[in-house]
Amino acid sequence: MRRRAKTCPVCELGVRVVDYKDERTMSRFTTERGKILPARLSGMCARHQRQLSTAIKRARHLALLPFIKGHGR
């Protein structure tokens, strides 16, 4: 039995470039601890996975996203 191939959620929306200012989209592809989900779990294509990881790293550097969620409590 083969699994059905996942389709990229970013390609389905018709988004060409993943923007670092879109916190809602980036938080959707991070775990509850703040780690980036791998492409095999998120179902993203290679191009958008690379764009997403770059955007998340930029947003972390600009303090739009936390490096570790729940740290310091």
TIGUTI-239252 format. One record per residue: residue in three letters; x negated, y negated, z negated of N, C-alpha, C in turn. Coordinates in steps of 0.001 Angstrom, whole numbers, padded with zeros to 6 digits, always signed. Example, Ala and Ser with C-alpha at 12.3 -4.5 7.8 and 13.67 -1.06 7.14 Angstrom:
residues 2
ALA-013190+005690-007800-012300+004500-007800-013200+003300-007800;SER-012850+002250-007080-013670+001060-007140-012900-000030-007870;
END
This chain:
residues 73
MET-000848+001176+000000+000000+000000+000000-000896-001241+000000;ARG-000631-002106+000939-001399-003346+001028-000554-004504+000532;ARG-001216-005423-000118-000529-006624-000579-000368-007589+000586;ARG+000670-008370+000505+000892-009387+001517-000117-010514+001290;ALA-000686-011009+002362-001701-012060+002237-001055-013342+001714;LYS-001715-013964+000741-001211-015220+000207-001476-016336+001206;THR-000558-017264+001266-000773-018425+002117-001229-019584+001252;CYS-002038-020429+001837-002605-021560+001102-001496-022559+000757;PRO-001301-022874-000529-000240-023816-000902-000504-025232-000400;VAL-001757-025595-000202-002077-026933+000300-001800-027006+001800;CYS-002101-025940+002531-001800-025896+003963-000288-025937+004204;GLU+000484-025286+003339+001934-025279+003483+002524-026674+003317;LEU+001914-027485+002435+002396-028851+002225+001968-029787+003346;GLY+001017-029366+004158+000551-030195+005259-000462-031240+004844;VAL-001112-031024+003704-002112-031961+003211-003444-031650+003885;ARG-004083-032671+004455-005366-032456+005113-006527-032509+004130;VAL-006496-033479+003212-007594-033680+002280-007044-033695+000857;VAL-007677-032954-000040-007300-032947-001451-007949-034160-002105;ASP-007132-035019-002723-007621-036266-003286-007891-036102-004771;TYR-008961-036721-005256-009329-036601-006663-008403-037400-007571;LYS-007610-038305-007016-006712-039134-007820-005366-038454-008089;ASP-005105-037347-007421-003839-036627-007582-003979-035618-008724;GLU-003712-036082-009937-003910-035250-011127-002939-034072-011186;ARG-001738-034267-010710-000727-033211-010773-001150-031992-009948;THR-001652-032239-008755-002092-031134-007900-003300-030425-008491;MET-004244-031205-008988-005457-030595-009535-005183-029830-010821;SER-004286-030313-011658-003989-029594-012895-003247-028294-012618;ARG-002599-028209-011473-001911-026973-011083-002903-025843-010807;PHE-004106-026197-010385-005113-025203-010024-006217-025100-011063;THR-005923-025468-012295-006861-025267-013398-006179-024412-014459;THR-006983-023718-015261-006439-022895-016327-006066-023780-017513;GLU-005497-023176-018535-005126-023948-019730-006345-024450-020485;ARG-007509-023867-020221-008749-024325-020851-009503-025321-019988;GLY-009034-025571-018765-009661-026565-017906-010565-026007-016826;LYS-010607-024692-016667-011462-024089-015645-010740-024084-014296;ILE-011519-024119-013222-010965-024098-011873-010578-022664-011526;LEU-009363-022475-011029-008920-021143-010626-009661-020699-009371;PRO-010048-019432-009287-010689-018948-008066-009668-018818-006931;ALA-010171-018787-005710-009302-018732-004533-008487-017445-004489;ARG-009015-016365-005022-008257-015107-004978-007027-015154-005872;LEU-007039-015994-006902-005861-016142-007762-004935-017253-007289;SER-005512-018342-006800-004683-019467-006375-004131-019272-004966;GLY-004798-018462-004143-004333-018205-002787-004744-019280-001800;MET-005704-020102-002163-006126-021185-001281-007108-020689-000227;CYS-007112-021369+000923-008087-021053+001958-009433-021631+001537;ALA-010488-021212+002208-011840-021602+001818-012045-023115+001920;ARG-011527-023732+002961-011697-025170+003144-011075-025958+001997;HIS-009842-025628+001655-009165-026362+000590-009702-026014-000793;GLN-010211-024812-000967-010822-024454-002243-012070-025295-002490;ARG-012868-025499-001453-014056-026348-001574-013664-027790-001856;GLN-012647-028292-001153-012175-029663-001381-011627-029816-002791;LEU-010900-028815-003260-010323-028866-004597-011402-028895-005670;SER-012417-028045-005541-013460-028016-006560-014236-029334-006588;THR-014493-029922-005430-015167-031220-005378-014302-032300-006004;ALA-012998-032279-005702-012082-033285-006244-011955-033160-007759;ILE-011894-031940-008280-011793-031739-009727-013066-032224-010418;LYS-014212-031942-009835-015472-032394-010423-015580-033909-010417;ARG-015096-034549-009351-015093-036018-009315-014147-036589-010354;ALA-012972-035981-010482-011990-036470-011453-012498-036286-012881;ARG-013221-035220-013139-013808-035012-014464-014864-036073-014761;HIS-015664-036376-013759-016732-037361-013946-016152-038759-014210;LEU-015018-039068-013601-014365-040366-013788-013377-040364-014950;ALA-013342-039274-015713-012493-039114-016898-011006-039121-016559;LEU-010647-038677-015353-009235-038500-015011-008736-037141-015485;LEU-009637-036161-015531-009335-034822-016047-010359-034493-017135;PRO-009961-033743-018148-010927-033358-019179-011811-032206-018688;PHE-013023-032158-019205-013907-031027-018896-013374-029768-019579;ILE-012969-029897-020855-012426-028778-021623-011150-029262-022290;LYS-010040-028612-022000-008770-029000-022631-008723-028473-024049;GLY-008253-029290-024968-008110-028870-026347-009396-028917-027129;HIS-010449-029517-026585-011741-029585-027280-011728-030744-028267;GLY-012258-030534-029436-012372-031593-030426-011247-031608-031433;ARG-010466-030566-031478-009366-030513-032445-009752-029718-033636;
END
